[in-house]
Amino acid sequence: MSERFLPWQDRVVPAHHVEHLTCRTLIARGPRMMTTRLFEKLTHRITPDHAIMVINNAARNEDGRPIFDWPDLHRRVAALPWPSVELCPLSPLIRAESDRDLEGTDVTSRLSPRDWPPVLDETAFEFAPRPRLTAPITIGRHARDHPGKWLEDPDELLAAYPEGDPDLRVRILGGAEVVEMMLGRTPDGWEVLPFGLGGVQDYLASLDVFVNFPSPERHEAFGRTIAEAVLSGLPVILPPRFEATFGDLGFYCMPAEVRGVIERLAADDPGRLAHLAACRDLAAELYGRASLVRRLRDGGAVPKPRLSEERRAWRSTVLPRP
């Protein structure tokens, strides 16, 4: 069981112990679980006024093997014996995947107009941006060590996470055996930490900039680690496809442009600090604990992150020129 569930373990009930449950709102997460026979049986023992079915992962895992089938999932949701059901993707990227997988089928999409991004405890992440960005600047990311989590081109990989650069340090949490197999070595100057060595918050506090460039083939459901980095006061540098999810919270570029973005971030400490504070406030508003209450109370959508015009103007000075 994930550590974040341990405080609530006394409220966790095995599905086969449920005789009957009546509720105003049911939230179900996990598309593979939704397509099981056990869940189908359980649906006849639950009576919700409204159900929110959250699709919190892509239909295929990192090596391309299927986890669930979108047409099958839409059919099952349509057959649920409840008066009101929403099928909510975690992010625009998951929504787009559903649209692609339904093309050419006779299945009607059941997707809700609103996405359902994760809810984070914003108080668990201390907002502590660096007062000054001076060399050597420490960049890093944390993720499972899987091919889908790394760029596949060695030149692009070392552009995003340089080696042997006296001005940039690379600190990776989660292992880098995939990189070692690709390059035949651990890149010079990289510090690689396994999962379990200290907490995520401590790791984020050791960075100056968060740089996240997974494989272009990776269909990231959301990017929880990115939101955690924003809440911690780190600039996040991402590939352009993440813009659909994170909007103004990120700096988007190609791997070869990462260094230039970092240099422009370091050139204006007051502007950077004001920007990071605005990003933290916006991320807490959209993904913090209070956002769950608003979603349930108002039934509204979580908008794409958008900063003030002043902050957007400053951000444009850091982004690569078209």
Buried (B, 14 or more C-beta within 10 A) or exposed (E): EEEEEEEEEEEEEEEEEEEEEEEEEBBBBBBBEBBBEEBBEBBEEBBBEBBBBBBBBBBBEBEEEEEBBBBEBBBBBEEBEBEEBBBBBBBBBBBBBBEEBBEEEEBEBBBBEBBBBBBBEBEEBEBEBBEEBEEEBBBBBBBEBBBBBBBBEEEBBBBBBBBEBEEBBBBBBBBBEBBBEBBEEBBEBBBBBEBEEEEBBEBBBBBBBBBBBBBEEBBBBBBBBBBBBBBBBBBBBBBEBBBEBBBBBBBBBEBEBBBBBBEBBBEBBEBBBBBBBBBBBBBBBBBBEEBBEBBBEEEEEBEBBEBEEEBBEBBEEBBBEE
